[in-house]
Amino acid sequence: MSIPHNRKRPMCHALNGTPLSSSVVDDASPENSHTAAVNRADQLFVPPLNFSMVDYGIYRCGFPDIPNFPFLKSLGLRSVIYLCTEPYPEANMHFINSNGIRLFQFGMEGSKESFVNIPEGLFRSALQVLLDERHRPLLIHCKRGKHRTGCLVGCFRKLQNWCLASIFDEYQRFAADKARVPDQRFIELFDISSIKNLPSSTPPYFKSRNR
Amino acid sequence: MSIPHNRKRPMCHALNGTPLSSSVVDDASPENSHTAAVNRADQLFVPPLNFSMVDYGIYRCGFPDIPNFPFLKSLGLRSVIYLCTEPYPEANMHFINSNGIRLFQFGMEGSKESFVNIPEGLFRSALQVLLDERHRPLLIHCKRGKHRTGCLVGCFRKLQNWCLASIFDEYQRFAADKARVPDQRFIELFDISSIKNLPSSTPPYFKSRNR
């Protein structure tokens, strides 16, 4: 699978601009490749179950465990939004404390099956935290990153003016065969009219750049 | 689903810090709520099929169509990495030209079923574009955002030192019942040892912030 040094450039159309530079790809001797591979294998990251980026400075996942901590550390988190009722495990508590991460726990029962049990007030409070940029980068998680996390992200997408079809598509991608109609109905009926400070769709990092 | 003004604050533990502020949630009269809802309905965004954020300034999706353009415009894209052989449709070409977006087309056949047909050189060139921060924010897409896009994102995750289990988990989340073992084998065997400028795991936006 190594790339010969004299390999011809493959078909690539770079439209509206200058040709591609080749600065990224370097000639690699077998010795260097081996060393690099060994070094990389030593520090492989293990993102938590169902991990994904939601938006700038907002991540989601299932319950993180010890093997995930080096990866989470690399994200430079400031906050964790934790959506379960159970106390945060000792190892996780140690991780966030030793990395200066603030924990926001909104205790929601995970066994909910019917719409009436979804705690709207808790989602509203969790959104408060989520919308405050001072808390980012932040990580949202529950147990499996499907239902509670999916509902919170769904409410956030409403604030971003996503259409419901796209919100449900995203919800279902993470919930997979565990997708629940009541969760999606909750997102549909969740009233965002009283929530101010709508998040900008323009990424903050690129706001200051001149195009 | 409206929230009474005197609703009690739900259970929320804000650990390691000050109490939550309530600045985000405002009292909403029925009239104001209705107006806000109408305004929002007028500008609902329609993200493309299989849309997601990959990393800071990197997005992925299936083929965008006209209803998706207002949403894509909101992302402030600088570049599109397009992984199909077919010419870019006129409407899409008009969209990117009128928004100053640069198109990088790497023509890969979508009907590949076997490993030997996966064009490694094209993926390597596409990675060059992807790794150059000057091209971001950028959008990667093919037809359905499953296989070609999934392979490119998988190679990018290798550069981020993700373990293969997590890379495949992400690939499968987007490919769903269309997941292909040859695609995942390609990602596994893809040699990253010759690629420099490894992307930092620290988000660029937050680098300049003091914690």
Chai-1 contact restraints between the chains, C-beta under 6 A:
chainA,res_idxA,chainB,res_idxB,connection_type,confidence,min_distance_angstrom,max_distance_angstrom,comment,restraint_id
A,M1,B,L189,contact,1.0,0.0,6.0,A-B,restraint_1
A,M1,B,D191,contact,1.0,0.0,6.0,A-B,restraint_2
A,S2,B,D191,contact,1.0,0.0,6.0,A-B,restraint_3
A,P10,B,G121,contact,1.0,0.0,6.0,A-B,restraint_4
A,P10,B,L122,contact,1.0,0.0,6.0,A-B,restraint_5
A,P10,B,S125,contact,1.0,0.0,6.0,A-B,restraint_6
A,M11,B,G107,contact,1.0,0.0,6.0,A-B,restraint_7
A,C12,B,F106,contact,1.0,0.0,6.0,A-B,restraint_8
A,C12,B,S125,contact,1.0,0.0,6.0,A-B,restraint_9
A,H13,B,Q105,contact,1.0,0.0,6.0,A-B,restraint_10
A,A14,B,F104,contact,1.0,0.0,6.0,A-B,restraint_11
A,L15,B,L103,contact,1.0,0.0,6.0,A-B,restraint_12
A,N16,B,R102,contact,1.0,0.0,6.0,A-B,restraint_13
A,G17,B,R102,contact,1.0,0.0,6.0,A-B,restraint_14
A,L20,B,Q128,contact,1.0,0.0,6.0,A-B,restraint_15
A,V24,B,Q128,contact,1.0,0.0,6.0,A-B,restraint_16
A,V24,B,L131,contact,1.0,0.0,6.0,A-B,restraint_17
A,V24,B,N197,contact,1.0,0.0,6.0,A-B,restraint_18
A,V25,B,S194,contact,1.0,0.0,6.0,A-B,restraint_19
A,V25,B,I195,contact,1.0,0.0,6.0,A-B,restraint_20
A,D26,B,S194,contact,1.0,0.0,6.0,A-B,restraint_21
A,D26,B,K196,contact,1.0,0.0,6.0,A-B,restraint_22
A,A28,B,S193,contact,1.0,0.0,6.0,A-B,restraint_23
A,A28,B,S194,contact,1.0,0.0,6.0,A-B,restraint_24
A,S33,B,S193,contact,1.0,0.0,6.0,A-B,restraint_25
A,A36,B,S193,contact,1.0,0.0,6.0,A-B,restraint_26
A,A37,B,S193,contact,1.0,0.0,6.0,A-B,restraint_27
A,R40,B,N161,contact,1.0,0.0,6.0,A-B,restraint_28
A,Q43,B,N161,contact,1.0,0.0,6.0,A-B,restraint_29
A,L44,B,N161,contact,1.0,0.0,6.0,A-B,restraint_30
A,L44,B,C163,contact,1.0,0.0,6.0,A-B,restraint_31
A,F45,B,N161,contact,1.0,0.0,6.0,A-B,restraint_32
A,F45,B,W162,contact,1.0,0.0,6.0,A-B,restraint_33
A,V46,B,C163,contact,1.0,0.0,6.0,A-B,restraint_34
A,P47,B,S166,contact,1.0,0.0,6.0,A-B,restraint_35
A,M53,B,M53,contact,1.0,0.0,6.0,A-B,restraint_36
A,S74,B,S201,contact,1.0,0.0,6.0,A-B,restraint_37
A,G76,B,T202,contact,1.0,0.0,6.0,A-B,restraint_38
A,G76,B,F206,contact,1.0,0.0,6.0,A-B,restraint_39
A,R102,B,N16,contact,1.0,0.0,6.0,A-B,restraint_40
A,R102,B,G17,contact,1.0,0.0,6.0,A-B,restraint_41
A,L103,B,L15,contact,1.0,0.0,6.0,A-B,restraint_42
A,F104,B,A14,contact,1.0,0.0,6.0,A-B,restraint_43
A,Q105,B,H13,contact,1.0,0.0,6.0,A-B,restraint_44
A,F106,B,C12,contact,1.0,0.0,6.0,A-B,restraint_45
A,G107,B,M11,contact,1.0,0.0,6.0,A-B,restraint_46
A,G121,B,P10,contact,1.0,0.0,6.0,A-B,restraint_47
A,L122,B,P10,contact,1.0,0.0,6.0,A-B,restraint_48
A,S125,B,P10,contact,1.0,0.0,6.0,A-B,restraint_49
A,S125,B,C12,contact,1.0,0.0,6.0,A-B,restraint_50
A,Q128,B,L20,contact,1.0,0.0,6.0,A-B,restraint_51
A,Q128,B,V24,contact,1.0,0.0,6.0,A-B,restraint_52
A,L131,B,V24,contact,1.0,0.0,6.0,A-B,restraint_53
A,P137,B,F206,contact,1.0,0.0,6.0,A-B,restraint_54
A,N161,B,R40,contact,1.0,0.0,6.0,A-B,restraint_55
A,N161,B,Q43,contact,1.0,0.0,6.0,A-B,restraint_56
A,N161,B,L44,contact,1.0,0.0,6.0,A-B,restraint_57
A,N161,B,F45,contact,1.0,0.0,6.0,A-B,restraint_58
A,W162,B,F45,contact,1.0,0.0,6.0,A-B,restraint_59
A,C163,B,L44,contact,1.0,0.0,6.0,A-B,restraint_60
A,C163,B,V46,contact,1.0,0.0,6.0,A-B,restraint_61
A,S166,B,P47,contact,1.0,0.0,6.0,A-B,restraint_62
A,R173,B,R173,contact,1.0,0.0,6.0,A-B,restraint_63
A,L189,B,M1,contact,1.0,0.0,6.0,A-B,restraint_64
A,D191,B,M1,contact,1.0,0.0,6.0,A-B,restraint_65
A,D191,B,S2,contact,1.0,0.0,6.0,A-B,restraint_66
A,S193,B,A28,contact,1.0,0.0,6.0,A-B,restraint_67
A,S193,B,S33,contact,1.0,0.0,6.0,A-B,restraint_68
A,S193,B,A36,contact,1.0,0.0,6.0,A-B,restraint_69
A,S193,B,A37,contact,1.0,0.0,6.0,A-B,restraint_70
A,S194,B,V25,contact,1.0,0.0,6.0,A-B,restraint_71
A,S194,B,D26,contact,1.0,0.0,6.0,A-B,restraint_72
A,S194,B,A28,contact,1.0,0.0,6.0,A-B,restraint_73
A,I195,B,V24,contact,1.0,0.0,6.0,A-B,restraint_74
A,I195,B,V25,contact,1.0,0.0,6.0,A-B,restraint_75
A,K196,B,D26,contact,1.0,0.0,6.0,A-B,restraint_76
A,N197,B,V24,contact,1.0,0.0,6.0,A-B,restraint_77
A,S201,B,S74,contact,1.0,0.0,6.0,A-B,restraint_78
A,T202,B,G76,contact,1.0,0.0,6.0,A-B,restraint_79
A,P204,B,Y205,contact,1.0,0.0,6.0,A-B,restraint_80
A,Y205,B,P204,contact,1.0,0.0,6.0,A-B,restraint_81
A,Y205,B,Y205,contact,1.0,0.0,6.0,A-B,restraint_82
A,F206,B,G76,contact,1.0,0.0,6.0,A-B,restraint_83
A,F206,B,P137,contact,1.0,0.0,6.0,A-B,restraint_84
